[in-house]
Amino acid sequence: MVKLPQEARIELAKAWGEGYRALAGMHAAVVNSGLDHTLKELVFIRASQINGCAFCLDMHTKDARAAGETEQRIFALNAWRDTDFFTEQERAVLALTEAITLVTEGHVPDDVFDNARKHFDEEGLAKVIMAIVLINAWNRTGVTQRSPVGGYRPPAN
């Protein structure tokens, strides 16, 4: 059994504040971009599942629930292809999320990219891509620094 850390093994925000603030700036840009909140949380949860980032999963499932997402959809997200719980747009975004997150397993196939493109204009698609890139960066910081899990509370609306 793995001994879970009580504290992060490195606090990147303290160790290199400038780098952390740059990532936080990208986060603010994505969150304030006008990208649909539900899509953003689906992207954040699905990439975090793939990357095994417990901290991000804890945070984004709580945020999704606080914003009204159903438990059924959150619980089924890992098997989204086998349900009818998600819209065609959401399915296209989830496929793109998986392709970008698992880029070493075949890059981003044209059919996946083209399907996502059908649901967005260029700016909207760019926002989706940047949200996927962002959560992958956060996942990698969370997994690497072993961010403690469980204490996150969604902001009050």
C-alpha positions as CSV (number, residue, x, y, z in Angstrom):
1,M,0.0,0.0,0.0
2,V,1.3,3.5,-0.9
3,K,1.7,5.8,2.1
4,L,-0.3,8.9,1.1
5,P,1.5,12.2,1.7
6,Q,0.3,14.7,4.3
7,E,2.0,17.5,2.4
8,A,3.3,18.0,-1.1
9,R,6.8,16.8,-1.7
10,I,7.5,20.1,-3.4
11,E,5.4,23.2,-3.5
12,L,6.0,24.5,-7.0
13,A,4.2,27.8,-6.3
14,K,6.8,28.6,-3.5
15,A,9.8,27.0,-5.3
16,W,9.4,28.9,-8.5
17,G,6.6,31.4,-8.2
18,E,7.1,33.0,-11.6
19,G,6.5,29.7,-13.4
20,Y,3.5,28.8,-11.3
21,R,2.0,32.3,-11.8
22,A,2.4,31.8,-15.6
23,L,0.4,28.6,-15.4
24,A,-2.1,30.2,-13.2
25,G,-2.4,33.0,-15.8
26,M,-3.2,30.5,-18.4
27,H,-5.8,28.9,-16.1
28,A,-7.4,32.3,-15.6
29,A,-7.5,32.8,-19.4
30,V,-9.2,29.5,-20.0
31,V,-11.7,29.9,-17.1
32,N,-12.6,33.4,-18.3
33,S,-12.7,32.6,-22.0
34,G,-16.4,31.9,-22.2
35,L,-15.9,28.2,-22.8
36,D,-19.0,26.4,-21.6
37,H,-18.5,25.5,-18.0
38,T,-19.8,21.9,-18.4
39,L,-17.5,21.2,-21.3
40,K,-14.5,22.6,-19.3
41,E,-15.3,20.4,-16.3
42,L,-15.8,17.3,-18.5
43,V,-12.4,18.0,-20.1
44,F,-10.7,18.5,-16.7
45,I,-12.2,15.4,-15.2
46,R,-11.5,13.1,-18.2
47,A,-7.9,14.2,-18.6
48,S,-7.4,13.9,-14.9
49,Q,-8.8,10.3,-15.0
50,I,-6.3,9.4,-17.7
51,N,-3.4,11.0,-16.0
52,G,-4.3,9.6,-12.5
53,C,-4.3,13.0,-10.8
54,A,-6.2,12.5,-7.6
55,F,-6.0,16.1,-6.6
56,C,-7.5,17.4,-9.8
57,L,-10.2,14.6,-9.8
58,D,-11.2,15.7,-6.3
59,M,-11.3,19.3,-7.3
60,H,-13.1,19.1,-10.6
61,T,-15.7,16.5,-9.6
62,K,-16.6,18.8,-6.7
63,D,-16.6,21.8,-9.0
64,A,-18.8,20.0,-11.5
65,R,-21.3,18.9,-8.9
66,A,-21.4,22.4,-7.4
67,A,-22.3,23.7,-10.9
68,G,-25.1,21.2,-11.3
69,E,-23.4,18.3,-13.1
70,T,-25.1,14.9,-12.4
71,E,-23.4,12.2,-10.5
72,Q,-24.5,9.7,-13.2
73,R,-22.5,11.6,-15.9
74,I,-19.5,12.0,-13.7
75,F,-19.5,8.3,-12.7
76,A,-19.9,7.2,-16.4
77,L,-17.3,9.6,-17.8
78,N,-14.6,7.0,-17.9
79,A,-16.9,4.9,-20.2
80,W,-18.5,7.8,-22.1
81,R,-18.5,5.9,-25.4
82,D,-20.8,3.3,-24.0
83,T,-23.5,5.6,-22.7
84,D,-26.0,8.0,-24.2
85,F,-25.5,10.5,-21.4
86,F,-23.3,12.9,-23.5
87,T,-24.2,15.2,-26.4
88,E,-22.5,14.9,-29.8
89,Q,-20.5,18.0,-29.0
90,E,-19.4,16.6,-25.6
91,R,-18.5,13.3,-27.2
92,A,-16.3,15.1,-29.8
93,V,-14.6,17.1,-27.0
94,L,-14.0,14.0,-24.9
95,A,-12.5,12.2,-27.9
96,L,-10.2,15.2,-28.5
97,T,-9.3,15.3,-24.8
98,E,-8.2,11.7,-24.9
99,A,-6.3,12.1,-28.1
100,I,-4.3,15.1,-26.8
101,T,-3.8,13.6,-23.4
102,L,-2.6,10.3,-24.9
103,V,-0.6,12.1,-27.7
104,T,2.1,9.4,-27.5
105,E,-0.4,6.8,-28.6
106,G,-0.9,8.0,-32.1
107,H,-0.9,11.8,-32.0
108,V,-4.2,13.5,-32.6
109,P,-5.9,11.6,-35.5
110,D,-7.5,13.7,-38.2
111,D,-10.9,12.2,-37.8
112,V,-11.0,13.1,-34.1
113,F,-9.8,16.7,-34.8
114,D,-12.2,17.1,-37.7
115,N,-15.1,15.9,-35.6
116,A,-14.4,18.4,-32.9
117,R,-14.0,21.1,-35.5
118,K,-17.6,20.4,-36.7
119,H,-18.9,21.6,-33.3
120,F,-16.9,24.9,-32.9
121,D,-15.7,27.9,-34.8
122,E,-11.9,28.4,-34.8
123,E,-11.9,30.4,-31.6
124,G,-14.1,27.9,-29.8
125,L,-11.9,25.0,-30.9
126,A,-8.8,26.9,-29.7
127,K,-10.4,27.4,-26.3
128,V,-11.1,23.7,-26.0
129,I,-7.6,22.7,-27.1
130,M,-6.1,25.2,-24.6
131,A,-8.3,23.8,-21.8
132,I,-7.1,20.3,-22.6
133,V,-3.4,21.5,-22.6
134,L,-4.0,23.4,-19.4
135,I,-5.4,20.5,-17.4
136,N,-2.7,18.2,-18.7
137,A,-0.1,20.7,-17.3
138,W,-2.0,20.9,-13.9
139,N,-2.2,17.1,-13.8
140,R,1.5,16.8,-14.3
141,T,2.2,19.3,-11.5
142,G,-0.3,17.7,-9.2
143,V,1.1,14.1,-9.8
144,T,4.7,15.3,-9.5
145,Q,4.4,17.3,-6.4
146,R,1.9,14.8,-4.9
147,S,-0.6,17.4,-3.9
148,P,-2.6,16.3,-0.9
149,V,-6.1,15.2,-1.7
150,G,-9.5,15.8,-0.1
151,G,-9.3,19.3,1.3
152,Y,-10.6,21.2,-1.7
153,R,-13.9,23.0,-1.4
154,P,-15.6,24.6,-4.4
155,P,-15.9,28.4,-4.1
156,A,-19.3,29.7,-3.0
157,N,-21.5,30.9,-5.9
